[in-house]
Amino acid sequence: MHTPGPSLPPETPDSGGDSRDARRADFVAATLACLAEYGYQGTTVRRIAERAGVAPGLLTHYFSGKDALVAAAYRTLGGRFSRHFDEQIAAAGKDPKARLAAFIRASFRSPNLDPDLLKVWVNFWSLIVNDPEIRRIHAENYADYRTRVAGLVEAVMASEDRQVARRDLEMLAIGISALLDGLWLELCLDQSVFDTASGEQIALEMIATRIGVPIP
């Protein structure tokens, strides 16, 4: 019986997809589940195939090997969370402050706090140092994240008739990203210190103080 994998934002349906795309998605999901259960070293093509319910030989028709599967899984995970954040922002409406607040709160809500998901992220983080492809994907994901943060902050400042230099926006995006990542990680590691509501409050207040604009 297969152990459930990490909780993820739902994949966006692709009307142009085919059975090959669906099969690749199954293999990626199996890879993420194996990373959560066995870690990178314990994740093998055989285990991924077993989790996906296919013979290992079939898997190699879609991916060249374990490294290609792990890279695809990392790219998929980053893409899903990127879309998840965008959906939360869009649901907040058009008010810039509400959109920034929604983005901040999304960092402390499901599925971000799934313990199995943290295990997967830890595996990817360890690979960034030595795996050029994982490092390249990380750079793309991080750049996309910073761009999103900078855009949200810029819109808030514009609503207050304040302009911010591009370099200052970039520095703000780096700082906000580090703040949210740090709070999220500490919350995942030990929720006895502070809870999700406290994490949100800390982030909202610190970011509001830094940009000089109250955030609801």
Rosetta blueprint (number, residue, H / E / L):
1 M L
2 H L
3 T L
4 P L
5 G L
6 P L
7 S L
8 L L
9 P L
10 P L
11 E L
12 T L
13 P L
14 D L
15 S L
16 G L
17 G L
18 D L
19 S H
20 R H
21 D H
22 A H
23 R H
24 R H
25 A H
26 D H
27 F H
28 V H
29 A H
30 A H
31 T H
32 L H
33 A H
34 C H
35 L H
36 A H
37 E H
38 Y H
39 G H
40 Y H
41 Q H
42 G H
43 T L
44 T L
45 V H
46 R H
47 R H
48 I H
49 A H
50 E H
51 R H
52 A H
53 G L
54 V L
55 A L
56 P H
57 G H
58 L H
59 L H
60 T L
61 H L
62 Y L
63 F L
64 S L
65 G L
66 K H
67 D H
68 A H
69 L H
70 V H
71 A H
72 A H
73 A H
74 Y H
75 R H
76 T H
77 L H
78 G H
79 G H
80 R H
81 F H
82 S H
83 R H
84 H H
85 F H
86 D H
87 E H
88 Q H
89 I H
90 A H
91 A H
92 A L
93 G L
94 K L
95 D L
96 P H
97 K H
98 A H
99 R H
100 L H
101 A H
102 A H
103 F H
104 I H
105 R H
106 A H
107 S L
108 F L
109 R L
110 S L
111 P L
112 N L
113 L L
114 D L
115 P H
116 D H
117 L H
118 L H
119 K H
120 V H
121 W H
122 V H
123 N H
124 F H
125 W H
126 S H
127 L H
128 I H
129 V L
130 N L
131 D L
132 P H
133 E H
134 I H
135 R H
136 R H
137 I H
138 H H
139 A H
140 E H
141 N H
142 Y H
143 A H
144 D H
145 Y H
146 R H
147 T H
148 R H
149 V H
150 A H
151 G H
152 L H
153 V H
154 E H
155 A H
156 V H
157 M H
158 A H
159 S H
160 E L
161 D L
162 R L
163 Q L
164 V L
165 A L
166 R H
167 R H
168 D H
169 L H
170 E H
171 M H
172 L H
173 A H
174 I H
175 G H
176 I H
177 S H
178 A H
179 L H
180 L H
181 D H
182 G H
183 L H
184 W H
185 L H
186 E H
187 L H
188 C H
189 L H
190 D L
191 Q L
192 S L
193 V L
194 F L
195 D L
196 T H
197 A H
198 S H
199 G H
200 E H
201 Q H
202 I H
203 A H
204 L H
205 E H
206 M H
207 I H
208 A H
209 T H
210 R H
211 I H
212 G L
213 V L
214 P L
215 I L
216 P L
